Amino acid sequence: MPAEPALRSTPLNSVHRSLKAKMVDFGGWDMPVQYSGIIDEHNAVRTAVGVFDVSHMGELEIHGPEAAKLTDYVTTNAVHKLKTGQAHYSGLLYEHGGFVDDILVHKVADDHYFLCVNASNQDKDFEHIRSLKEEHKFDAVVENNGDRYAQIAIQGPKGMATLQKLTPVDLSAIKYYWFTDGEVAGTPARIAHTGYTGEDGFEIYVAPSDAARIWHLVMDAGSEFGIKPCGLGARNTLRLEAKMALYGHEIDASISPLEADLGWIVKLDKGDFVGREALVKQKEAGLGRKLIGFEMCARGIGRDGYEVFLDGAPAGWVTSGSPSPTLNKNIGLCYLPLDESVPGKNIQIMIRNQPVDAVTVETPFYKRAK
């Protein structure tokens, strides 16, 4: 049998190990799932500040005279409406309307777009975009530049105060889902006012060689606020409370943005893009299923992949489920038939071959105070 490929490591791997983090294989990457504990880390982000290593995420860059046209063609959101220094959430689709990936698109300049993509999808995304560029002969260059960047996320109500100590950039002037190129701790950095936790915060992109030094400086800067290093476990519970999709769970090649309740990132009126025709047909025919949130009414956790029953018959499946540290409830997301995908429906989750009562609810489960 062929040997298993070695796990990839981020530039912060030795830092995680020195902190005695529990490490796991996450899509081929050796990543920390927790340090002090998922609940402790989750609560630090909700109440103060936490720091995450997200250097495993991929970075694709599109340059050239037709960079905007290519980026607009391969994504669902309206790239032509982005201003320089602005970012948005978008979908990368196949022609049949299912997800290649969900991504963040940053407009660096009229001829330069910076895409943050999911770790396990970066090579697939690059080939997808590159092949479409070649097929349609766009005058642009597509680069797979993940190795050039380390990414650190500083999230929570004290995130700005923490990072501000390390940069001359006025962070309060960067609006939500905008970014700027400046310096952090004396080194060039892209500073984005984005995140995947439902809290305020920033993601900084730096050279891999600077990552460990900056991580330690961030930890020092946040010490007065009780900053915690946070792993993938807390990242998952935080994003679930905020109803942020996770590739391979809420979305994949078999799911469209309309089904995933992400119609707001689809701009059908912007002109042609990959997957548009399939989405128009799906919208005209009517959706067969849609994503909805639920809370457990009885003991038990509706885990990913568990079947969902309506009136004693199978009707859908759980995409993500977990205890919510903020709400002190067991919550989750599931797909149900469209007419049943409304709040207040009594459903049952099959847990260890037993139906356990749950009810559909409004989402997001948690919304931070402005």
N, C-alpha and C positions, 0 to 999 in steps of 0.2 A: 504494500500500500504506500502511496506517496506520503511524505512527511507533511504534517500540518504546517501551514505558513506561520512564521514567527509573528507574534503580535507587534503591531506598530506602537511606538511610544511618542508621547508629546515631549517638548523640551522641558516640561515640568515634572517628568516621571520621578526623578530622584527626590524632588521636593515632596511629592505625595508619599513616597516610601519613608522618608525621614520623619514625616508626620504620622506614621503608622496607619495610613489610610487602608481601608479594605479595598483591594483592587479586583476588578472583574474584566472579562473579555467583553467589550462593547463594540460589536460590529468590526472585530478584528483589531481593535485598539485596547491597550492596557490602561484602563481608566479607574479613577477612584469612585466607588459607589457611596462611601460615607467615611467620615472621620470621627467626630464625637457622637454621631447618631443622626438619623434622618429627621426626627422631630426637632431636635436641638438646632440643627442646621436650617431647617425650614423656618422655624420661629425667629431665628436670627435675621433672616431675609425679610420676613414680614414686619419685624419690629425695629430693626436697626440696619445691619449690613452684612452681606456675605460675599465671598469671592469664589468664583468658579474658573477652573481651567477648561476652556472650550477650544483649545488649540487643535483638537481633532477635526473640527469643522473644516470644510473645504472653501477655498477662495478661487473663483474663476474671474478672469478679467477679459473684457472685450474692448479692443481699441480700433480706431480707424474711421475713415470718412462715413461709413455706413454702420457704425457701432450702434447708434440709436435705433436704426431700422431693424437690424438683426435682433437686438435685445427685445424690441417691441414684438417682433414676429414670433419669437420662441417663448414668450411669457404671456400671462393672461391679463395682467394689470396694465394701466396706461402709462407706459414709459415716457411717451412724448409730453406728458404733463409734469414730469419731475423737473424741479429746478436744481441747478448745481448745488450740491451739498445736501440734497434731500434723498431719503430712502423710502422704500415701501415693500410690503409683503406681497408675494406673488406666487403663481404656480407655473411649473414647467410641465407641459402635458404631451402625451402621445396624441396621434391623430384621432384615436377613438375616444378621447376626452378623459382618460385616466391619468393619474399623476406619475410623472417621471420623478418629481421631487417638489417640495415647497422650499422657497428661497427668499432671501432679502436682496433687493436690487438697490444699489447706491449709485447715484449719478455723480461721478468725479468731475467730468467735463462733458461738453457736447459730444466729444469723440472718445469717451472713456467711461465704461461702466464696470462696477465692482460687485460681484455676486457672491454672497455667503450662502453655501449649500451644505446639506447634511453630509456628515463624515463618510458614511458607508456608500454614499451615492456620488461622490465627487468625480470619480473616473467615468462613471456612466453618464453623468450630466455633461461632462466635458465632451465626450464622444457624441452625445445627442446633439449638442449645439454646434460642434465642429462639422458634423455631417450635414446638418441643415444649411450651414454657411456655404459649404462646398456645393450642395445640390442647387441652391438658389443663387450662387455666385455673388454673395454679399461682399462688398469691399471692406473687410474687417479682419482682424486677427483675434483668435480665441486662445487664451493661455490658461493652463492649469497650474496655479501658483500657490497651492496650499503649503508647500514646503518653505515658502518665503515669509510666512506669517505665523506668529503665535497669537492666540486670542485669549484675553482674560476678561471675564464679566464681573463687574462690581455692582451688586444689586441690593436694593433696599432703601428705605427712607433716609438713611445716612450715607448712601452711596455717593451722592454729589459732594457732600462735605469731606468724605474720605479722599476721593480722587482729586478734589480741588487743591489739596495740600501739595500735590505732586506735579501740577501743571500751571503754566501761566495763562492758559486758555480760560476765558470766562465761561465756565460750564453752564451757568444760568442763562446764557445767551443762545445755547444750542436747544432748539425746540425739539419736542418729541418726534422721533423718526427723522431727525436731521443729524448730520455729522460734520466734522471738520478735521483737517490735517494739521497737526501741531506737534507739541512735544509732551512727553510724560517722563519725568525724572531725567531730563536732559537728552532723551533719545527720540527720534522721529516716531510719531504714532498717529494712527487714524482713530479718532475718538467719536464713537457713535452713541447717540442717545436712544438706544433700543434695548431689547431684553426679551427674556423667555420665562419670566417669573410672575408677571402680573403686578410687579412693583416698579417704582421708578429706578433708573440705574443706567449704567453705561457699559459698553463693550469696547475694549481697546485692542487694536491690532498693532503689534510690534515685531521687530526682527526676533527670530527664535533665540538668538544669542543673548538677547536682553531680557528674556522672559523671567528667568529665575530671580534676577536682581529686582525687577519691577514687582514681582509677586511679593517678595519680602518687604519691599517698601510700602506696598498697598496694605499688607498686614500690619505694619508698624503705624501707618497713617490712620487705620481704622481701630486701633487698639483701644482708644478712649471710648469708642462706641460699642465695644464688645464684638468686634468683627470675628466671623467664623469662616474657615475654609469649608466649602460645600461640595458634595459629590453629586453623582447622577441620581441618587435616590431622592434627595431634596429637590433637585431640578425637576424631576418627574411629578412629585406631589404639588409643587408650586405651579407648574404649567397646567396641570389637570384642574386645579382650583380655578385658574383663569381661563379654562377651556381653550388652550392653545394646542393645535393639532400636533401629533407626533407621527412622522413617517413610519409606515409599517404597522400602525395601529389604526388611527382615524383615517389615514389616507394611504393609498398605494395605486398600482396600475389598474386595479379593478374599480376604483372609486373616482367619481368626478367631483370637482369643486362644488357643484350645485348640490350633490348628495351630502357632501361633508359640511353643509351649512356655511360655505365659503364663497357664496355668490358675490359678495362684496369685493372680492379680488378679481372678478371676471368682468371685463369691459367689452361687451359684445359690440358696442357701437364704435370701437376704435379702428375698425378695419380688420383685415385678415390676420389671423394668428393660428398657430398649430393647435388643433383641437376645437376651433371655433365652430366649425360645421356640425360636429358631433354634439356640442353643447346646445346649439340652436335647436337641433332635432330633439334632444332630450327635454329641453324646456317646452317645446311645442307638444310633445307626446305626454308630458307629465312625468314627474319623478316617481319611481317605484318605492324609494326608501329615502330616509333622511336621518342625520345624526341628531340625537337628543340626550340630554343629561338625565340622570336618575339618582335618587337617594334610597338606600336600603331602609326598609321599615322594620326588619327583624335582624337578629344577629347574623353576621356573615358579610363577606366582601365579594362583590361581583368582579371577578378577575377577568383579565384580557382573554377573549376567546370563549367565555362561558355563553351558553345559549340563553336567549331571552324568550319567554313564553307570554302569550296573550290569550286569556280565556282557555288555558289548558293546551294551546297549540303553539308549536315553534313559530316565532315571528321575526327573530333577529339575533344579533350577537353583541356581546360587550367588546368594545375596542380598548378601553382603559378603565381600571377600577382600583381604588385605594382608599384607606382611611384618609380623611382630611384633617390634618393637625389644626388648622385654623377654625374649622367649623365643628370639629369633634363629631363628625358623622362619617359614615362610609358612603362614598360617592362614586360615580362612574359615568361613562359615555357609552351609548349603544346605538346601533342602527335598528330602526323600526319602519314598517310601511308608512308612507307619507301621511295618510289620514290618521294614523295612530301616533305620529311623532309630534305630539303636543303636550304641554305640561298638564299634570293631573291624572294621567293614565295609570291605573293599577296594573303592574306587570309582575312577573316572577322570573328570578334568575336561578338557573339550575346550578346549584352548588353541591358537589359530591352526590349527584343524582337525586337531589331533593330540591323541589321548588321553594324558593325563599322570596317573600313579598318585598316589593320595591315600588316606588312611584316616580314617574317622570316629572322633571322640574325645569324651571327657567335656568338658563345659563347666561353668563358665567356664574359659577358657584360663588366666586369671590371677586369683588371689585374694590380696588383701593380708593380711599378717600382722596379727592383732588387737593 
